Amino acid sequence: MKNNFSRRTFLKRATAAGLLGALTATGMSNPAKAAELHGEKLGTLIDLTRCDGCPGSSTPLCVTACRQHNQERFPEPQKPLKYYWPQKKVEDWSDKRDLTTRLTPYNWTFVDKVKVEHNGIQHEVHVPRRCMHCDNPTCMKLCPFSAISKESTGAVSIDDGVCFGGAKCRDVCPWGIPQRQAGVGLYLQVAPDLAGGGVMYKCDLCSDLLAVGKKPACIQACPREALTIGPREEIQALARKKAQDIGGYVYGDLENGGTSTLYISSVPFEKIDQAIKADKKQKEDNSPGRPGMPVKVDNYLESEKGLFYSALLAPFAGAAAAGITAYRTLNGDSAKSSSPNPVNPGEEEKHDHNNP
């Protein structure tokens, strides 16, 4: 009998077994919770032909709404910040809380602005940026502490009560979305001298609002209706139709294996990406938090290297999750629920496919 048990098959099975152990350790073996991972997903559409950056406002209204809604969740670091071995640096954004031109632990969405030449015409393009909420999140699968979860809505969330701030999620994210703040988080109580770096922060699609049938704050605030939310398949069809109508382009549909965040543009995303990179180079901007828009992004988890790393990591993730659960139980700290009740904002409002 021919043996078809390849190295790739072994890695997939080892990864699945390890992740199952991690889920069991964190209580995710509960059928009700596990079932939520298979519910209908939502999608968001960001129409770059509509977004104008809110001229006349010092800060785009979507950014202001996001900050106002989430300000009680922003980190308050314990100072002085302490190095942990073997690191000799910390990431501290606490003195830049008002910065709204990039992603930070205090700013989970921003509107980038670049000039793009296409077909002999100069375009000024405004690009709202935040988490893409991937269909198969690399960050979630490779988090050593199982601090990241994907909800039935499709939103990907970081539990700030479990995150150690190791930044692996940012390392493997094609867009480098999560941002770290030192001086906060569980590592301060567990091993402040040996491990951790703070907590990673990013957009969670306002899961608390979705849980009560409301739209995310940024979508509610947009005066141009450049942001739309609804059932994923409808949003996907809407994005393709609108792009076809304008002879434009779709982004996020295939990148990293597919995401819940789709963009449409009248100019190619390759040119938007090039313009962002050129602007960063001109400004000598090497700080994290200003992602590009690379196209044809493959999902790291589908690579042999990614599968191998997942197989190695999964048992550790299970043990770490069990340890964290035990620690929090002993300290009387109930684990947060990271999976709000699924809702369908598409039922709240009928979508006109000609006017998102």
HUHUQUI-V964976 format. One record per residue. N is the residue number from 1. SS is DSSP state (h for helix, s for strand, l for the rest). OMEGA is omega as a letter, one per 40 degrees, with the letter a starting at -180 (* if undefined). D_FIRST is the distance of its C-alpha to the first C-alpha in Angstrom with 1 decimal. Layout:
n:N ss:SS omega:OMEGA d_first:D_FIRST
n:N ss:SS omega:OMEGA d_first:D_FIRST
This chain:
n:1 ss:l omega:a d_first:0.0
n:2 ss:l omega:a d_first:3.8
n:3 ss:l omega:a d_first:6.4
n:4 ss:l omega:a d_first:9.3
n:5 ss:l omega:a d_first:11.6
n:6 ss:l omega:i d_first:14.4
n:7 ss:h omega:i d_first:17.8
n:8 ss:h omega:i d_first:19.4
n:9 ss:h omega:i d_first:17.2
n:10 ss:h omega:a d_first:18.1
n:11 ss:h omega:i d_first:21.7
n:12 ss:h omega:a d_first:21.9
n:13 ss:h omega:i d_first:20.7
n:14 ss:h omega:i d_first:23.0
n:15 ss:h omega:a d_first:25.8
n:16 ss:h omega:a d_first:25.5
n:17 ss:h omega:a d_first:25.5
n:18 ss:h omega:i d_first:28.5
n:19 ss:h omega:i d_first:30.4
n:20 ss:h omega:i d_first:30.0
n:21 ss:h omega:i d_first:31.6
n:22 ss:h omega:i d_first:34.4
n:23 ss:h omega:i d_first:35.1
n:24 ss:h omega:a d_first:35.3
n:25 ss:h omega:a d_first:37.7
n:26 ss:l omega:i d_first:40.0
n:27 ss:l omega:a d_first:40.1
n:28 ss:l omega:i d_first:38.1
n:29 ss:l omega:i d_first:35.9
n:30 ss:l omega:a d_first:38.8
n:31 ss:h omega:a d_first:37.5
n:32 ss:h omega:i d_first:40.6
n:33 ss:h omega:a d_first:40.4
n:34 ss:h omega:a d_first:36.7
n:35 ss:h omega:a d_first:37.3
n:36 ss:h omega:i d_first:39.9
n:37 ss:l omega:a d_first:37.3
n:38 ss:l omega:a d_first:36.2
n:39 ss:l omega:i d_first:39.7
n:40 ss:l omega:a d_first:41.3
n:41 ss:l omega:i d_first:42.0
n:42 ss:s omega:i d_first:45.3
n:43 ss:s omega:i d_first:45.9
n:44 ss:s omega:i d_first:48.9
n:45 ss:s omega:i d_first:50.3
n:46 ss:s omega:a d_first:52.6
n:47 ss:s omega:a d_first:54.7
n:48 ss:l omega:i d_first:56.1
n:49 ss:l omega:i d_first:58.5
n:50 ss:l omega:a d_first:60.2
n:51 ss:l omega:i d_first:60.2
n:52 ss:l omega:i d_first:63.5
n:53 ss:l omega:a d_first:63.4
n:54 ss:l omega:i d_first:66.3
n:55 ss:l omega:a d_first:69.2
n:56 ss:l omega:i d_first:72.2
n:57 ss:l omega:i d_first:70.2
n:58 ss:l omega:i d_first:69.9
n:59 ss:l omega:i d_first:66.3
n:60 ss:l omega:a d_first:64.1
n:61 ss:h omega:i d_first:64.4
n:62 ss:h omega:i d_first:60.6
n:63 ss:h omega:i d_first:60.7
n:64 ss:h omega:a d_first:63.8
n:65 ss:h omega:i d_first:62.4
n:66 ss:h omega:a d_first:59.2
n:67 ss:h omega:a d_first:61.2
n:68 ss:h omega:a d_first:63.6
n:69 ss:h omega:a d_first:60.9
n:70 ss:h omega:a d_first:58.9
n:71 ss:h omega:i d_first:61.8
n:72 ss:h omega:i d_first:61.6
n:73 ss:h omega:a d_first:58.1
n:74 ss:l omega:a d_first:58.9
n:75 ss:l omega:i d_first:58.7
n:76 ss:l omega:a d_first:61.7
n:77 ss:l omega:i d_first:60.9
n:78 ss:l omega:a d_first:62.4
n:79 ss:l omega:e d_first:64.5
n:80 ss:l omega:i d_first:64.9
n:81 ss:l omega:a d_first:61.3
n:82 ss:l omega:i d_first:59.7
n:83 ss:l omega:i d_first:57.2
n:84 ss:l omega:a d_first:54.2
n:85 ss:l omega:e d_first:52.5
n:86 ss:l omega:a d_first:51.5
n:87 ss:l omega:i d_first:52.7
n:88 ss:l omega:i d_first:56.2
n:89 ss:l omega:i d_first:56.4
n:90 ss:l omega:i d_first:56.3
n:91 ss:l omega:a d_first:56.0
n:92 ss:l omega:i d_first:59.1
n:93 ss:l omega:a d_first:60.1
n:94 ss:h omega:i d_first:62.6
n:95 ss:h omega:i d_first:65.5
n:96 ss:h omega:a d_first:64.1
n:97 ss:l omega:a d_first:63.7
n:98 ss:l omega:a d_first:65.6
n:99 ss:l omega:a d_first:63.3
n:100 ss:l omega:a d_first:62.0
n:101 ss:l omega:i d_first:60.8
n:102 ss:l omega:i d_first:57.3
n:103 ss:l omega:i d_first:54.8
n:104 ss:s omega:i d_first:55.9
n:105 ss:l omega:i d_first:55.6
n:106 ss:l omega:a d_first:58.8
n:107 ss:s omega:a d_first:58.0
n:108 ss:l omega:i d_first:54.7
n:109 ss:l omega:i d_first:55.4
n:110 ss:s omega:i d_first:57.5
n:111 ss:s omega:i d_first:58.4
n:112 ss:s omega:i d_first:57.9
n:113 ss:s omega:i d_first:60.2
n:114 ss:s omega:i d_first:59.7
n:115 ss:s omega:a d_first:61.2
n:116 ss:s omega:i d_first:58.9
n:117 ss:s omega:i d_first:59.9
n:118 ss:s omega:a d_first:58.2
n:119 ss:l omega:i d_first:59.5
n:120 ss:l omega:a d_first:62.7
n:121 ss:s omega:i d_first:63.5
n:122 ss:s omega:a d_first:63.6
n:123 ss:s omega:i d_first:62.0
n:124 ss:s omega:a d_first:62.5
n:125 ss:s omega:i d_first:59.3
n:126 ss:s omega:a d_first:59.2
n:127 ss:s omega:i d_first:55.7
n:128 ss:s omega:a d_first:55.3
n:129 ss:s omega:i d_first:52.6
n:130 ss:l omega:a d_first:50.9
n:131 ss:l omega:i d_first:47.4
n:132 ss:l omega:i d_first:45.0
n:133 ss:l omega:a d_first:43.1
n:134 ss:s omega:i d_first:39.6
n:135 ss:l omega:i d_first:37.0
n:136 ss:l omega:a d_first:34.5
n:137 ss:l omega:i d_first:37.0
n:138 ss:h omega:a d_first:36.0
n:139 ss:h omega:a d_first:38.9
n:140 ss:h omega:a d_first:37.8
n:141 ss:h omega:a d_first:34.3
n:142 ss:h omega:i d_first:35.5
n:143 ss:l omega:a d_first:38.7
n:144 ss:l omega:a d_first:38.5
n:145 ss:l omega:i d_first:40.8
n:146 ss:l omega:a d_first:39.4
n:147 ss:l omega:a d_first:42.8
n:148 ss:s omega:a d_first:41.8
n:149 ss:s omega:i d_first:40.8
n:150 ss:s omega:a d_first:40.3
n:151 ss:l omega:a d_first:42.3
n:152 ss:l omega:i d_first:41.8
n:153 ss:l omega:a d_first:44.3
n:154 ss:l omega:i d_first:42.1
n:155 ss:l omega:i d_first:44.6
n:156 ss:s omega:a d_first:43.3
n:157 ss:s omega:i d_first:45.5
n:158 ss:s omega:i d_first:46.2
n:159 ss:l omega:a d_first:47.5
n:160 ss:l omega:i d_first:50.4
n:161 ss:l omega:a d_first:50.5
n:162 ss:l omega:a d_first:47.1
n:163 ss:l omega:i d_first:46.9
n:164 ss:l omega:i d_first:47.6
n:165 ss:l omega:i d_first:48.3
n:166 ss:l omega:i d_first:45.7
n:167 ss:l omega:i d_first:45.5
n:168 ss:h omega:i d_first:41.7
n:169 ss:h omega:i d_first:41.9
n:170 ss:h omega:a d_first:44.4
n:171 ss:h omega:a d_first:42.4
n:172 ss:h omega:i d_first:39.3
n:173 ss:l omega:a d_first:41.3
n:174 ss:l omega:a d_first:41.5
n:175 ss:l omega:i d_first:45.2
n:176 ss:l omega:a d_first:46.1
n:177 ss:l omega:a d_first:47.6
n:178 ss:l omega:i d_first:48.0
n:179 ss:s omega:a d_first:51.1
n:180 ss:s omega:i d_first:52.0
n:181 ss:s omega:i d_first:55.2
n:182 ss:l omega:i d_first:55.9
n:183 ss:l omega:i d_first:57.9
n:184 ss:l omega:i d_first:56.3
n:185 ss:l omega:a d_first:53.4
n:186 ss:l omega:a d_first:51.7
n:187 ss:h omega:i d_first:51.4
n:188 ss:h omega:i d_first:55.2
n:189 ss:h omega:a d_first:54.9
n:190 ss:h omega:a d_first:51.7
n:191 ss:l omega:a d_first:51.7
n:192 ss:l omega:a d_first:54.3
n:193 ss:l omega:a d_first:54.5
n:194 ss:l omega:a d_first:50.8
n:195 ss:l omega:i d_first:48.7
n:196 ss:l omega:i d_first:49.2
n:197 ss:l omega:a d_first:51.3
n:198 ss:l omega:i d_first:52.6
n:199 ss:s omega:i d_first:51.1
n:200 ss:s omega:a d_first:49.4
n:201 ss:s omega:i d_first:51.1
n:202 ss:l omega:i d_first:50.3
n:203 ss:l omega:i d_first:50.8
n:204 ss:l omega:i d_first:49.1
n:205 ss:l omega:a d_first:50.3
n:206 ss:l omega:a d_first:53.1
n:207 ss:h omega:i d_first:50.8
n:208 ss:h omega:i d_first:53.8
n:209 ss:h omega:i d_first:55.4
n:210 ss:h omega:a d_first:52.3
n:211 ss:l omega:i d_first:52.2
n:212 ss:l omega:i d_first:55.6
n:213 ss:l omega:a d_first:55.1
n:214 ss:l omega:i d_first:56.8
n:215 ss:l omega:i d_first:55.8
n:216 ss:l omega:a d_first:55.2
n:217 ss:h omega:a d_first:58.5
n:218 ss:h omega:a d_first:58.0
n:219 ss:h omega:i d_first:57.4
n:220 ss:h omega:a d_first:60.4
n:221 ss:h omega:a d_first:62.6
n:222 ss:l omega:a d_first:61.8
n:223 ss:l omega:a d_first:65.0
n:224 ss:l omega:a d_first:63.3
n:225 ss:l omega:i d_first:60.4
n:226 ss:l omega:a d_first:58.0
n:227 ss:s omega:a d_first:55.6
n:228 ss:s omega:i d_first:53.9
n:229 ss:s omega:i d_first:51.5
n:230 ss:s omega:i d_first:49.6
n:231 ss:s omega:a d_first:46.2
n:232 ss:h omega:a d_first:43.7
n:233 ss:h omega:i d_first:42.8
n:234 ss:h omega:i d_first:46.5
n:235 ss:h omega:i d_first:47.2
n:236 ss:h omega:i d_first:44.4
n:237 ss:h omega:i d_first:45.8
n:238 ss:h omega:i d_first:49.3
n:239 ss:h omega:a d_first:48.5
n:240 ss:h omega:a d_first:47.0
n:241 ss:h omega:a d_first:49.9
n:242 ss:h omega:i d_first:52.6
n:243 ss:h omega:i d_first:51.0
n:244 ss:h omega:a d_first:50.9
n:245 ss:h omega:a d_first:54.5
n:246 ss:h omega:a d_first:55.8
n:247 ss:l omega:a d_first:53.5
n:248 ss:l omega:a d_first:52.1
n:249 ss:s omega:i d_first:49.0
n:250 ss:s omega:i d_first:46.7
n:251 ss:s omega:i d_first:45.4
n:252 ss:l omega:a d_first:43.0
n:253 ss:l omega:a d_first:41.0
n:254 ss:l omega:a d_first:38.1
n:255 ss:h omega:a d_first:39.1
n:256 ss:h omega:a d_first:36.9
n:257 ss:h omega:a d_first:34.6
n:258 ss:l omega:i d_first:37.6
n:259 ss:s omega:i d_first:40.6
n:260 ss:l omega:i d_first:43.0
n:261 ss:s omega:a d_first:45.9
n:262 ss:s omega:i d_first:46.5
n:263 ss:s omega:i d_first:49.3
n:264 ss:s omega:a d_first:50.9
n:265 ss:s omega:i d_first:53.2
n:266 ss:l omega:i d_first:55.2
n:267 ss:l omega:a d_first:54.4
n:268 ss:l omega:i d_first:51.0
n:269 ss:h omega:i d_first:49.5
n:270 ss:h omega:a d_first:48.8
n:271 ss:h omega:i d_first:52.6
n:272 ss:h omega:i d_first:53.1
n:273 ss:h omega:i d_first:50.7
n:274 ss:h omega:a d_first:52.5
n:275 ss:h omega:i d_first:55.8
n:276 ss:h omega:a d_first:54.9
n:277 ss:h omega:a d_first:53.6
n:278 ss:h omega:i d_first:56.8
n:279 ss:h omega:i d_first:59.0
n:280 ss:h omega:i d_first:57.4
n:281 ss:h omega:a d_first:57.8
n:282 ss:h omega:a d_first:61.4
n:283 ss:l omega:a d_first:62.2
n:284 ss:l omega:a d_first:60.2
n:285 ss:l omega:i d_first:58.4
n:286 ss:l omega:a d_first:55.5
n:287 ss:l omega:i d_first:55.7
n:288 ss:l omega:i d_first:52.7
n:289 ss:l omega:i d_first:53.0
n:290 ss:l omega:a d_first:53.6
n:291 ss:l omega:i d_first:50.1
n:292 ss:l omega:i d_first:49.5
n:293 ss:l omega:i d_first:47.6
n:294 ss:l omega:a d_first:44.8
n:295 ss:l omega:a d_first:42.8
n:296 ss:l omega:i d_first:39.1
n:297 ss:l omega:i d_first:38.3
n:298 ss:l omega:i d_first:34.6
n:299 ss:l omega:a d_first:33.6
n:300 ss:h omega:a d_first:33.0
n:301 ss:h omega:i d_first:30.4
n:302 ss:h omega:i d_first:28.1
n:303 ss:l omega:i d_first:28.2
n:304 ss:h omega:i d_first:25.9
n:305 ss:h omega:i d_first:29.0
n:306 ss:h omega:i d_first:30.0
n:307 ss:h omega:a d_first:26.7
n:308 ss:h omega:a d_first:26.8
n:309 ss:h omega:i d_first:30.4
n:310 ss:h omega:i d_first:29.8
n:311 ss:h omega:i d_first:27.1
n:312 ss:h omega:a d_first:29.7
n:313 ss:h omega:a d_first:32.6
n:314 ss:h omega:i d_first:31.3
n:315 ss:h omega:i d_first:31.8
n:316 ss:h omega:i d_first:35.2
n:317 ss:h omega:i d_first:36.1
n:318 ss:h omega:i d_first:35.4
n:319 ss:h omega:i d_first:37.5
n:320 ss:h omega:i d_first:40.2
n:321 ss:h omega:i d_first:40.4
n:322 ss:h omega:i d_first:40.7
n:323 ss:h omega:i d_first:43.4
n:324 ss:h omega:i d_first:45.3
n:325 ss:h omega:i d_first:45.2
n:326 ss:h omega:a d_first:46.6
n:327 ss:h omega:a d_first:49.2
n:328 ss:h omega:i d_first:50.4
n:329 ss:h omega:i d_first:50.5
n:330 ss:h omega:a d_first:52.6
n:331 ss:l omega:i d_first:54.9
n:332 ss:l omega:a d_first:55.3
n:333 ss:l omega:a d_first:53.9
n:334 ss:l omega:i d_first:52.0
n:335 ss:l omega:i d_first:49.1
n:336 ss:l omega:i d_first:49.8
n:337 ss:l omega:a d_first:48.1
n:338 ss:l omega:a d_first:46.3
n:339 ss:l omega:i d_first:45.3
n:340 ss:l omega:i d_first:48.4
n:341 ss:l omega:a d_first:48.4
n:342 ss:l omega:i d_first:46.9
n:343 ss:l omega:i d_first:49.5
n:344 ss:l omega:i d_first:49.6
n:345 ss:h omega:i d_first:52.5
n:346 ss:h omega:i d_first:52.0
n:347 ss:h omega:a d_first:53.6
n:348 ss:h omega:a d_first:56.6
n:349 ss:l omega:i d_first:57.4
n:350 ss:l omega:a d_first:56.5
n:351 ss:l omega:i d_first:55.4
n:352 ss:s omega:a d_first:57.1
n:353 ss:l omega:i d_first:54.6
n:354 ss:l omega:a d_first:57.5
n:355 ss:s omega:a d_first:59.1
n:356 ss:l omega:* d_first:56.7
